[in-house]
Amino acid sequence: MTPTPTGQVIPTAIGRDLVLERVLPGSIDDAWASITESDRLARWFCTWTGEPRVGATLELTLVAEEGDAKSQAEIVACEPPTHLVVSTHDQGGTWLLEATLTPIDSNHTRLRFVHHLDEEAKSEEVGPGWEYYLDALVAAMDGNPMPSFDDYWPSLASAYADRTSPESSPNSLA
């Protein structure tokens, strides 16, 4: 498989947003379950333990990562079945992640995923990973084989480096 970079890096008033979209094969309720229920998340991203409510912190165990695959996630906003915002914390830092689901029809749902990038985050490091995970989500929902991370990294890194330039930064003097 040769993945294609689909994300956009968009300047914002406070930084940059990495925005990716996917059309998911299933109803909005099926899509919501795939991004929120621990057993469904385990098929493509992570498992979690804790109390699932706004303000609570969950412990995540990533399923495809090497080494210490644990992190914490605080639920910032949750409006089932359309909107979820979490702030994750691990040795790599803090990431603010947002998922918005919109029904297309009874068998398809649009996912808009936003990683609000902080100043230290490099889109060429983050973008390929989210391409992989979102393609894994689609594969899990379709019942297809999982993609290989090796197809995404480092091959997509340069495409994401090209999508971020100093001129596009809201903090630039240019």
C-alpha positions in Angstrom: 0.0 0.0 0.0 1.1 3.5 -0.8 -0.7 6.0 1.5 -1.4 9.5 0.3 -1.0 12.4 2.7 -4.5 13.9 3.1 -4.1 16.3 6.1 -3.8 20.0 6.1 -1.8 22.2 8.4 -3.8 25.3 9.0 -2.6 28.4 10.8 -4.8 29.5 13.7 -4.8 32.5 16.0 -2.9 30.5 18.6 -0.8 28.1 16.5 -1.6 25.5 13.9 -4.1 22.8 13.4 -3.5 19.5 11.7 -6.8 18.6 10.1 -7.6 15.2 8.6 -10.9 13.8 7.3 -12.1 10.3 6.6 -15.4 8.8 5.4 -16.1 6.0 7.8 -18.1 2.9 6.7 -20.9 2.9 9.2 -23.7 4.8 10.9 -22.8 7.7 13.2 -23.6 5.5 16.2 -21.2 2.8 14.9 -18.5 5.5 14.2 -19.0 7.0 17.7 -18.6 3.5 19.3 -15.4 3.0 17.2 -13.8 6.2 18.6 -15.1 6.0 22.2 -15.6 2.4 23.4 -12.5 0.7 24.8 -13.0 -2.6 23.0 -13.7 -0.9 19.7 -10.7 1.5 20.1 -8.5 -1.5 20.8 -9.0 -2.7 17.2 -7.1 0.3 15.8 -5.7 2.6 18.5 -5.8 2.0 22.2 -7.7 0.7 25.2 -8.7 2.9 28.1 -9.6 2.5 31.8 -11.3 5.1 34.0 -14.6 6.9 34.3 -15.7 8.2 30.9 -17.1 11.7 31.7 -16.1 15.3 31.0 -13.3 16.3 33.4 -12.2 12.8 34.1 -8.8 11.4 33.3 -8.5 8.0 31.6 -5.4 5.8 31.3 -4.7 4.9 27.7 -2.7 1.9 26.5 -1.7 2.3 22.9 -1.9 -0.9 20.9 0.6 -0.2 18.1 3.4 1.6 19.9 6.7 0.3 21.1 8.1 0.9 24.6 6.0 2.7 27.2 2.7 2.8 25.5 0.8 4.4 28.3 -0.6 7.9 28.5 -3.3 9.9 30.2 -6.3 11.5 28.5 -8.6 14.1 30.0 -12.0 14.3 28.5 -12.5 18.0 27.7 -15.8 17.9 25.8 -18.1 15.0 24.9 -21.4 15.4 23.0 -22.4 11.9 21.8 -22.5 11.0 19.0 -21.0 14.0 17.3 -18.1 15.6 19.2 -15.2 14.6 21.4 -12.3 16.6 22.7 -9.5 15.0 24.7 -6.2 16.3 26.1 -3.5 13.6 26.2 -0.4 13.7 28.4 2.7 11.5 28.2 6.4 11.7 28.0 6.1 13.3 24.6 4.0 16.2 25.9 0.4 17.3 25.9 -1.8 17.0 22.8 -5.3 18.5 22.3 -7.3 16.2 20.0 -10.8 16.8 18.6 -13.1 14.5 16.6 -16.3 15.6 15.0 -18.7 13.1 13.3 -21.3 14.0 10.8 -23.7 11.5 9.2 -23.5 11.3 5.4 -26.2 8.7 5.1 -27.3 5.6 7.1 -24.1 3.7 6.1 -21.4 6.4 6.1 -20.1 9.0 8.5 -17.6 11.8 8.0 -14.9 12.1 10.6 -13.1 15.4 10.9 -10.1 15.0 13.2 -8.0 17.9 14.5 -4.8 17.8 16.3 -4.2 21.3 17.7 -0.5 21.5 17.4 1.6 23.3 20.0 4.8 25.2 19.2 7.0 22.2 19.7 4.9 19.8 17.6 6.3 19.0 14.2 3.7 18.3 11.6 6.2 16.0 9.7 6.4 13.8 12.8 2.7 13.9 13.8 0.9 13.9 10.4 2.1 10.5 9.2 1.1 8.9 12.5 -2.5 10.2 12.3 -2.7 9.1 8.6 -1.8 5.6 9.8 -4.2 5.6 12.7 -7.2 6.9 10.8 -6.6 4.5 8.0 -6.4 1.8 10.7 -9.8 3.0 12.0 -11.4 2.7 8.5 -9.8 -0.8 8.1 -11.1 -1.9 11.5 -14.6 -0.7 10.7 -14.5 -2.4 7.3 -13.1 -5.6 8.7 -10.0 -5.3 6.5 -6.4 -6.0 7.3 -4.6 -3.3 9.3 -2.2 -1.0 7.4 1.5 -1.2 8.1 3.1 1.8 9.9 6.2 1.3 7.8 4.2 2.5 4.7 3.5 5.8 6.5 6.8 6.7 8.2 9.1 8.1 7.0 7.6 8.2 3.5 4.9 10.8 4.4 7.2 13.0 6.5 8.4 15.3 3.7 4.8 15.9 2.5 3.9 17.2 6.0 7.1 19.2 6.3 6.2 20.9 3.0 2.7 21.8 4.4 4.2 23.9 7.1 6.3 26.9 6.3 7.4 29.9 8.4 5.3 32.1 6.1 2.1 30.3 7.1 2.6 30.7 10.8 0.5 33.3 12.5 3.5 34.3 14.6 5.7 35.0 11.6 7.1 38.4 11.0 6.8 37.9 7.2 
